[in-house]
Amino acid sequence: FATIGQGTLAPWDPPKHLVITGPFKYVRNPMLLGVNMVLFGISLILRDENILLWQISFFLINTVYFVLIEEPDLEKRFGEAYTSYKANVPRWIPRTTPWSPDASFINSY
């Protein structure tokens, strides 16, 4: 985010450029997907329903946040580039192949 996006994940210093490299070519929220997978795995290993409930809550809260707040904001900031990215890269379930935008996309942002 610092090098390519010229910003951070923090709301007071958001990226100035859309980041679509590395794991972001497969899924739009790779870090939160990882947290969800870890929580789910721990709940299975420990057979702990409370951790599973926390994982489900965490997933639902983040999904609502992304749909209502983050994604509309990203569409405003990055326009057609984000709309195209969003249409081609899933929010939670990774693609089996990396998304490679065409030259018109790359030149648009």
C-alpha positions in Angstrom: 0.0 0.0 0.0 2.8 2.4 0.8 4.7 1.9 -2.5 2.1 1.2 -5.1 -0.9 2.9 -3.4 1.1 5.8 -2.0 -0.9 5.5 1.2 -1.8 3.1 4.0 -4.8 1.1 5.3 -5.4 3.8 7.8 -8.4 6.1 7.0 -6.4 9.2 7.6 -3.9 8.2 4.9 -5.8 6.2 2.3 -4.0 5.0 -0.9 -4.0 7.4 -3.8 -3.8 4.6 -6.3 -5.8 1.4 -6.6 -3.7 -1.6 -5.4 -4.3 -4.7 -7.6 -1.1 -6.6 -7.2 -0.1 -9.7 -5.3 -3.1 -11.4 -3.5 -5.4 -8.5 -4.6 -5.3 -10.1 -8.1 -7.3 -13.0 -6.6 -9.6 -11.6 -4.0 -10.5 -8.0 -3.0 -10.0 -8.5 0.8 -7.2 -11.0 1.3 -6.1 -9.8 4.7 -9.6 -10.1 6.2 -10.1 -13.4 4.4 -7.0 -14.6 6.2 -8.3 -13.5 9.6 -11.7 -15.2 8.9 -9.9 -18.4 7.9 -7.7 -18.4 11.0 -10.7 -17.8 13.3 -12.7 -20.5 11.6 -9.8 -22.9 11.8 -9.2 -22.2 15.5 -12.9 -22.8 16.2 -12.7 -26.2 14.5 -9.5 -27.2 16.2 -10.7 -26.2 19.6 -14.3 -27.1 18.9 -15.2 -23.8 20.4 -18.6 -22.4 19.4 -17.8 -19.0 20.9 -14.9 -18.5 18.5 -17.1 -19.7 15.6 -19.8 -17.2 16.6 -17.1 -14.5 16.7 -15.8 -15.5 13.3 -19.4 -15.4 11.8 -20.0 -12.0 13.5 -16.7 -10.6 12.2 -17.5 -11.8 8.7 -21.0 -10.3 8.7 -19.9 -7.0 10.2 -17.1 -6.7 7.6 -19.4 -7.6 4.7 -21.9 -5.0 5.7 -19.2 -2.4 6.1 -17.7 -3.2 2.7 -21.0 -3.1 0.9 -22.4 0.0 2.6 -19.3 2.1 3.2 -15.9 1.0 1.8 -16.9 -0.1 -1.7 -19.0 3.0 -2.5 -16.1 5.1 -1.3 -13.6 3.3 -3.5 -15.9 3.7 -6.5 -16.0 7.5 -5.8 -12.2 7.7 -5.4 -11.1 5.4 -8.2 -14.1 5.5 -10.5 -14.2 3.0 -13.5 -10.9 1.4 -12.4 -12.5 0.2 -9.2 -15.8 -0.7 -10.9 -13.9 -2.9 -13.4 -11.8 -4.4 -10.6 -14.9 -5.2 -8.5 -16.6 -6.8 -11.5 -13.6 -9.1 -12.1 -12.3 -9.9 -8.6 -14.5 -11.4 -5.9 -14.9 -9.9 -2.4 -14.4 -13.1 -0.4 -13.9 -16.2 -2.5 -10.5 -16.1 -4.4 -10.3 -16.6 -8.1 -8.4 -19.6 -9.3 -6.3 -17.5 -11.6 -5.0 -14.0 -11.1 -6.9 -11.1 -12.7 -4.9 -9.3 -15.4 -6.5 -6.1 -16.4 -6.2 -5.0 -20.1 -4.1 -2.0 -21.2 -7.2 0.3 -21.2 -7.7 -0.4 -17.5 -4.0 0.2 -16.6 -4.0 3.5 -18.5 -7.2 4.6 -16.7 -5.8 4.8 -13.2 
